[in-house]
Amino acid sequence: MNQSRILVVDDEPQIQRFLKPSLTAAGYEVVEAATGAEALKAVATQAPDLVILDLGLPDMDGKEVIVSLRGWSDIPIVILSARDRESEKIAALDLGADDYIEKPFGIGELTARIRTALRHRGRRDAIPAITEIDGLTIDPVKRLVSRDGEMVHLTPKEYDLLLLLARHAGRVVTHRTLLTSVWGPAHGDDLHYLRVFIGQLRHKIERDPTQPRIVRTEPGVGYRMAEQE
């Protein structure tokens, strides 16, 4: 039985009535909050392992909650919101959210994203390990990449891009995060530049670059690397 504690922050009673029994049945302990202030207090006093956060709260925008939490906590944050604009997703992710799910949603998808976020938290402070996905092997200690046992030759920037995605496997990494982390702040808006490098990378690591399984596109937002097998 999974005993992780989940804080659900949403002011819609019907969402709380749906989520609490569903998450409890999945083995989680559920704590509830209806406002941003209640959420911040609950994280500080009840030590949840993950936060499910709506952006439309009565006392503050959910993005303000993200900023406040990221000032002192690395707790995983999964956004669950009816806001479907790409700009909202990008802003929440860039501020430090781990994932974003739109309402309406399926409980199966939500619990899968929860498991991914919790696993990622467990790896944050771990020694870098070898990643294996669909025949691709990434060894960050030796800085080696291979595909089905054959060495893959990447440029330094291609390798940095791949490693950044691998360190966030299962999570969306926004265009801006990728660009500023790999190329620097001056390149934060160079989306075409990023697409070119992603295309080059896919031709080297994917079995079929036209139907990528390792580096997947999150339209308008960024890219997500598949999780390790």
matplotlib code that plots the C-alpha trace (Angstrom):
import matplotlib.pyplot as plt

x = [0.0, 1.4, 1.3, 2.3, 0.3, -1.3, -2.5, -5.5, -5.9, -9.2, -12.2, -14.7, -16.5, -17.3, -13.6, -12.7, -15.6, -14.3, -10.6, -10.5, -12.1, -10.3, -6.9, -7.6, -8.6, -5.2, -3.5, -2.8, -3.6, -5.5, -5.3, -7.6, -7.3, -9.7, -7.5, -3.9, -3.4, -4.7, -2.4, 0.7, -0.2, -0.9, 2.5, 4.2, 2.3, 1.2, 4.3, 2.5, 4.6, 2.9, 0.5, -2.4, -3.1, -5.9, -4.9, -8.2, -8.3, -10.6, -7.8, -4.9, -3.8, -2.4, 0.8, 1.4, 1.2, 3.9, 6.2, 5.7, 6.3, 9.4, 10.9, 11.4, 10.2, 10.9, 7.6, 6.2, 3.4, 0.9, -1.4, -5.0, -6.9, -9.6, -7.3, -6.3, -4.3, -0.7, 0.5, -0.9, 0.7, 4.1, 3.9, 3.1, 5.8, 8.4, 7.6, 8.3, 5.3, 6.2, 3.3, 0.0, -3.3, -6.4, -9.9, -11.9, -9.4, -9.2, -8.2, -5.9, -3.9, -3.8, -2.5, 0.1, 1.3, 1.4, 3.6, 5.9, 6.3, 6.9, 9.5, 11.3, 11.4, 13.1, 15.8, 16.5, 19.3, 20.5, 23.8, 23.2, 22.4, 22.5, 19.2, 17.8, 14.8, 13.7, 17.3, 18.9, 21.5, 22.7, 25.7, 26.1, 29.2, 31.2, 29.2, 28.4, 25.3, 24.6, 21.7, 21.3, 25.0, 26.3, 27.8, 25.8, 27.9, 26.3, 27.6, 28.1, 24.9, 22.9, 24.3, 23.4, 19.9, 19.4, 20.8, 18.6, 15.5, 16.7, 17.1, 13.4, 12.2, 8.4, 8.0, 7.4, 10.4, 9.3, 10.9, 12.3, 13.8, 15.6, 16.8, 18.1, 19.6, 21.5, 22.2, 21.8, 19.3, 19.9, 18.3, 15.2, 12.9, 14.7, 12.1, 13.2, 16.7, 15.4, 13.2, 16.3, 18.3, 15.5, 15.1, 18.8, 18.7, 15.8, 17.5, 20.3, 18.5, 15.0, 14.2, 11.7, 12.3, 8.9, 7.2, 9.4, 9.1, 11.9, 11.6, 7.9, 6.5, 4.1, 2.5, 3.1, 4.7, 7.9, 9.2, 8.9, 11.3, 9.7, 10.4, 13.0, 11.8]
y = [0.0, 3.4, 5.7, 8.9, 11.9, 14.0, 17.6, 18.4, 22.2, 23.0, 25.1, 23.0, 20.6, 18.2, 17.8, 17.2, 14.7, 12.8, 13.0, 12.0, 8.5, 7.9, 8.7, 6.9, 3.8, 4.1, 3.9, 7.6, 9.6, 12.7, 16.2, 19.0, 22.7, 25.2, 28.3, 29.2, 30.3, 26.9, 25.1, 26.9, 26.2, 22.5, 22.0, 23.6, 21.7, 18.4, 17.5, 16.1, 14.3, 15.9, 18.8, 18.7, 22.3, 24.2, 27.6, 29.2, 29.7, 32.2, 34.1, 34.0, 32.6, 29.1, 30.4, 32.5, 29.3, 27.8, 30.7, 30.7, 27.0, 27.1, 29.6, 27.0, 23.6, 21.1, 19.3, 17.9, 20.0, 18.7, 21.3, 20.3, 23.1, 24.0, 26.7, 25.3, 28.2, 27.2, 30.4, 29.2, 25.8, 27.3, 29.8, 27.2, 24.8, 27.6, 28.7, 25.2, 22.9, 19.4, 18.6, 19.9, 18.1, 19.8, 19.4, 17.2, 14.5, 10.7, 9.4, 6.8, 9.6, 11.6, 8.7, 7.9, 11.5, 11.4, 8.3, 9.9, 13.0, 11.1, 8.9, 12.0, 13.5, 10.4, 10.7, 14.4, 14.0, 10.6, 10.0, 10.2, 6.7, 5.1, 5.7, 3.1, 3.8, 1.9, 0.6, 3.9, 4.0, 7.3, 7.1, 10.6, 9.6, 8.5, 10.9, 8.1, 7.4, 4.2, 2.7, -1.1, -1.4, 0.9, 4.3, 7.4, 10.4, 13.6, 17.2, 18.8, 20.7, 17.7, 15.7, 18.5, 18.7, 14.9, 14.8, 17.6, 15.8, 12.5, 14.1, 15.2, 11.9, 11.7, 15.4, 18.3, 20.6, 23.9, 25.4, 28.3, 26.0, 23.9, 27.0, 28.9, 25.9, 24.6, 27.8, 30.6, 33.3, 35.2, 32.3, 31.9, 32.7, 30.8, 28.1, 27.4, 26.8, 24.3, 22.5, 22.1, 20.5, 18.3, 17.1, 16.3, 14.5, 12.4, 11.3, 10.0, 8.3, 7.3, 4.1, 6.1, 9.9, 10.5, 8.7, 9.5, 7.3, 8.7, 12.5, 13.4, 16.8, 18.6, 21.0, 24.6, 23.9, 21.8, 18.2, 15.2, 12.3, 8.8, 7.2, 4.6, 1.0]
z = [0.0, -1.0, 2.0, 0.3, 1.4, -1.3, -0.7, -3.0, -3.5, -5.2, -4.2, -6.2, -3.8, -6.6, -7.4, -3.8, -3.5, -6.6, -5.8, -2.2, -2.5, -5.8, -4.5, -1.2, -3.2, -5.0, -1.6, -0.9, 2.2, 1.2, 2.7, 1.4, 1.0, -0.7, -0.8, -1.5, 2.1, 3.4, 0.9, 2.1, 5.7, 4.9, 3.2, 6.2, 8.9, 7.4, 5.2, 2.1, -0.4, -3.4, -4.2, -6.7, -7.4, -9.2, -10.6, -10.1, -6.3, -4.5, -2.6, -5.0, -8.4, -8.2, -9.8, -6.7, -4.7, -6.9, -6.4, -2.7, -2.4, -4.6, -2.3, 0.4, -0.8, -3.7, -3.2, -6.5, -7.8, -10.4, -11.8, -12.3, -14.0, -16.4, -17.9, -21.3, -22.7, -23.6, -21.9, -18.6, -18.9, -19.8, -17.0, -14.4, -15.5, -15.8, -12.3, -11.0, -11.4, -12.3, -14.6, -15.9, -16.5, -17.9, -16.6, -17.4, -16.7, -16.1, -12.7, -14.4, -16.1, -12.9, -10.8, -13.4, -13.3, -9.5, -9.6, -12.1, -10.0, -6.8, -8.5, -9.9, -6.4, -5.1, -7.8, -7.4, -5.0, -6.2, -7.9, -11.7, -13.0, -16.4, -18.3, -20.7, -22.9, -26.0, -26.6, -25.9, -23.1, -21.5, -19.2, -17.6, -15.7, -18.8, -21.0, -23.4, -25.4, -27.3, -29.3, -29.2, -28.2, -31.0, -30.0, -30.8, -31.6, -30.4, -30.5, -27.1, -27.3, -28.5, -25.5, -23.0, -24.4, -24.2, -20.6, -19.5, -20.8, -19.3, -15.8, -16.1, -17.7, -17.6, -17.0, -19.5, -19.9, -21.5, -24.6, -22.5, -19.8, -22.5, -24.4, -21.4, -19.7, -22.8, -24.7, -22.2, -21.3, -24.6, -26.5, -24.5, -27.4, -30.2, -30.8, -34.3, -33.1, -30.5, -33.1, -35.4, -32.6, -31.5, -35.0, -35.3, -31.9, -33.0, -36.1, -34.0, -31.1, -32.4, -34.3, -36.4, -36.1, -37.7, -34.9, -31.8, -28.8, -26.6, -27.0, -27.3, -28.3, -25.9, -28.5, -27.8, -24.5, -24.7, -24.8, -22.5, -22.5, -22.0, -18.6, -18.2, -18.8]

ax = plt.figure().add_subplot(projection="3d")
ax.plot(x, y, z, "-o")
ax.set_aspect("equal")
plt.show()
